[in-house]
Amino acid sequence: MITKEKINSLPDSAGVYKYINEKGEALYIGKANSLKKRVKSYWRFTPNLHPNPNLSPRVLKMLAEAKDIEYIVVETPSDALILENSLIKQLKPKYNILLRDDKTYPYIYLDLNEKFPRFEVTRKLINKTKIKYWGPFPTGAKSLLKALYSNYPLVQKKGLKNQKKACLFYQIKRCLAPCEGRVSQEEYQKILKEATQAIKNPKILVEKLSKKMFELAEDERFEEAMELRDIIKDLEKLQLHSNIDIAKSEDFDIFAIRVDSSKGVVLRMFIREGKVISSSHTIFRDLDNFELTQAYKQAILSFYSLQIPLAKTILIADEIEDKDELEQTLCKKFDKSIKIITPKRGYKAKLIELLLKNGEEILKSSKEDDGVEVKVRELLNLKQTPYWVEVFDNSHLSGEAPVGAMVVFGEGRWQKSLFRRFQLTSRDEYSQMRELLERRVKNFDKAPPPNMWLIDGGESLRDLAKETLEKVGVNIDVVAIAKEKIDAKANRAKGGAKDKIYFEEGVLNLSKSDKRLLWLQRLRDKAHNFAITYHRKRREKVALEIELLNKKGVGNATIKRLLDYFGSFEAIKEAQKEELEEIVGVKMAKTILN
């Protein structure tokens, strides 16, 4: 309960505070240099405790729902900033904006400690001296690397660096065989220098590859020509950026955020040695709780969440609170001096203007594809619009080869890089779903929760999902969709299934042609197909394992007894001799171990 005494007893030190509702769910998470002063600013103490009337309607609504305050004390404001960002991502508070985690973009690097170095791709700092980096590359890093190795006779594969004999690449003139001493370090360095120039100016590679592509096409080697065509397209995107030159040899990163009435965009631009080498953007749509300062903090901290090569200067388009703490946090993380600046004039301000103009165009041209999500929110009275949904299903055959699947639908498309498959050990559907969801929850610190979970199942599985989330204090919507049963079998006929939708307020039966039902079915069916495909592969593997054991004289009854006890063939393989002997006897245990 929130009382005067509780607020007055808060420590006068840095930390993170959390407003929670009557269910124990996080409503809002914030950081403070002084917990007591910051929390006090929300309230007035006379004549009775009541919210500060000068606060925004959004904050007043949050305080009306708040039933208690929790806090965590930390040593420094920068520690509070990191903890705040981490908790927001994990707990998904109703009144905090949550930007999806930004991707970590790859860099190309060269280890100059080696006699005959080769270009590699990395997404983090290499813990060595004399490492040279190029990037980041939101697109085209792999294509650039392929182009370099197809045009310059460098050591072609990482595993070949320690070879003592020339390989096939030497025979096809793609490598000069430094392993046999056929090229000197000086000659190799000259080739490296040429390749380095090609990284800075991809036009060189485009010209070389275009010539090869036409030669391949003339020889009717069309598949190889098409592969080169795709690489050329990626390099041409890089080339667009490399043409912008600010005539000063500086390195800096730029962040800008712009919003319109329904969505926003995070914009990034990367300057290296005075050239714009790449740019990227991320669209976000849920603006109910938008705060510019919080959005910048999340965008920057998420982007630099790993140890990656970053510039010493970060430019941002708007003045924000907590800028000093943000600087200190990055300085501490990367052990180097880093400045965050909002330029008002000069070429840096003009670059920000250019980025913002691009942002306006992106917002104008982005398709209004969020209609069905908004309608689903209104229909089911959800806390948030389900722009980012994780969908779960499990599959098994009479308890055999149980697997789980998670598919992700976000920002209007399938996020296939986030799809996950799980080998499960539980034998019944309810336990399998619990195992699947608990494994997902454990990963919330690395991959934050979505706006909504969609479960393939009925009310009991929805309740299970809610219970799983409540245990970790995460506050997101959970919806379940149960298939119509015909003769005890699920009816999956598109546009013809009377599925039931279970949500917070009850259960719904929608018209077969209702677009909201079709959207939910589409998500559910994707997870089902992903799960069942994996299950079939697992069954094939299980059948092979059983066949091998049968050939060695282990019967099906013994195999069943082992699986009932250990849960999987992998666990049987790792079992101790004593355990096996206890279950199947000394002789059979010896057969299995052999």
Secondary structure, 3 states (H helix, E strand, C coil): CCCHHHHHCCCCCCEEEEEECCCCCEEEEEEECCHHHHHHCCEECCCCCEECCCCCHHHHHHHHHCCEEEEEECCCHHHHHHHHHHHHHHHCCCCCCCCCCCCCCCEEEEECCCCCCCEEEECCCCCCCCEEEECCCCCCHHHHHHHHHHHCCCCCCHHHCCCCCCCHHHHCCCCCCHHHCCCCHHHHHHHHHHHHHHHHCCHHHHHHHHHHHHHHHHCCCHHHHHHHHHHHHHHHHHHHHHCCECCCCCCEEEEEEEECCCCEEEEEEEEECCEEEEEEEEEECCCCCCCHHHHHHHHHHHHCCCCCCCCCEEEECCCCCCHHHHHHHHHHHHCCCCEEECCCCHHHHHHHHHHHHHHHHHHHHCCCCCHHHHHHHHHHCCCCCCCEEEEEEEEEECCEEEEEEEEEEECCEECHHHCEEEECCCCCHHHHHHHHHHHHHCCCCCCCCCCEEEEECCHHHHHHHHHHHHHCCCCCEEEEEECCEECCEECCCCCCCCCEEEECCEEEECCCCCHHHHHHHHHHHHHHHHHHHHHHHHHHHHHHHHHHHHHCCCCHHHHHHHHHHHCCHHHHHHCCHHHHHHHHCHHHHHHHHC
